[in-house]
Amino acid sequence: MRAVAVIAFLGLVAVASAEFILQQEMIDQINNANVGWTAGVNPRFAGKTREDIKGLLGTKLLPKGTKLREFPVVDTIVDAIPTSFDARTQWPASIHPIRDQQQCGSCWAFGATEALSDRLAIASNNSINVVLSPQDLVSCDSTDYGCDGGYPINAWHYMQSLGVVTDTCYPYTSGNGDSGTCQITGKKTPACATATFYKAKTAYQVANNMAAIQSEILANGPVEAAFSVYDDFFSYTSGVYSHQSGALDGGHAVKIVGWGVDGTTPYWIVANSWGTSWGQAGFFWIKRGNDECGIEDGIVAGLAAV
Ligand SMILES: *[C@@H]1O[C@H](CO)[C@@H](O)[C@H](O)[C@H]1NC(C)=O
């Protein structure tokens, strides 16, 4: 893991405080320009300042094109890739609800545990159907930085080597931005006397290649992705997001569940962890095939150990 830590990453850019993140002028400009998506005032960020949101983007982005030698890069491409695909309709009982990381830069832990929860259910034909605990990673994964951020691939490596308990067993308490101290000692947490540790069998990177990413989702379920968030993203309400305006705010991790085409514009279907009042009931579409905001560059996953 030491090799990972020394690689430079994009941190949060210095920004002026007390400026509202949702600006009506920017929203109007986006909506007047017919860019393929609609901006608006998401209740999640109404009245929030830059100061309020700066702790939210906790994914450390590796420099574009970086692949870490210690983790395999999967670039398998299957023959028949459908025009559109949605894991929620393919595996209706296996895809878990949208969550809310609140005021903690724990997106890297949410993206990882959400994708592994889905993959366990898919691989076991729903005989293992649990919501895994992001708190486990936030408080206990010492290769990452809790609410101050993390590397998605490190999260998968943690889930592969140590496993992760359920959310019922170890509920989320870091919404206030406090990473907490690890409560797992000797396979026990305060909430459950004998915890089951659910594991990933593998931890790997997926090549920055649209067909390889699609093939991975078709074969094994949702993947974790990381991308650069700019000011305009906070105001996304519907349509296919592509970056239009505003400053870079930081790196963010999410879960890709499928893809489609809107008119002639290809997009990914992505689950965010900002609650259901943001975007399309917590989901968003982002342009697919041009590495929009780096969304195709940092895909990671692992096979569920069932
Ligand atoms: C998966 O579970 C369903 C419902 O219990 C069952 O009908 C189906 O046969 C199972 N499929 C496999 C491949 O085991």
The ligand as a MOL file (V3000), in Angstrom:
LIG
                    3D

  0  0  0     0  0            999 V3000
M  V30 BEGIN CTAB
M  V30 COUNTS 14 14 0 0 0
M  V30 BEGIN ATOM
M  V30 1 C -32.2390 -18.4230 -8.2760 0
M  V30 2 O -33.2680 -18.2960 -7.3360 0
M  V30 3 C -34.5640 -18.3660 -7.8780 0
M  V30 4 C -35.5760 -18.0270 -6.7970 0
M  V30 5 O -35.3070 -18.7110 -5.6080 0
M  V30 6 C -34.7690 -19.7710 -8.4810 0
M  V30 7 O -36.0570 -19.8480 -9.0670 0
M  V30 8 C -33.6990 -19.9860 -9.5470 0
M  V30 9 O -33.8040 -21.2950 -10.0550 0
M  V30 10 C -32.3030 -19.7600 -8.9930 0
M  V30 11 N -31.3390 -19.8050 -10.0750 0
M  V30 12 C -30.2150 -20.4930 -9.9990 0
M  V30 13 C -29.3180 -20.4220 -11.1780 0
M  V30 14 O -29.9260 -21.1740 -9.0350 0
M  V30 END ATOM
M  V30 BEGIN BOND
M  V30 1 1 1 2
M  V30 2 1 1 10
M  V30 3 1 2 3
M  V30 4 1 3 4
M  V30 5 1 3 6
M  V30 6 1 4 5
M  V30 7 1 6 7
M  V30 8 1 6 8
M  V30 9 1 8 9
M  V30 10 1 8 10
M  V30 11 1 10 11
M  V30 12 1 11 12
M  V30 13 1 12 13
M  V30 14 2 12 14
M  V30 END BOND
M  V30 END CTAB
M  END
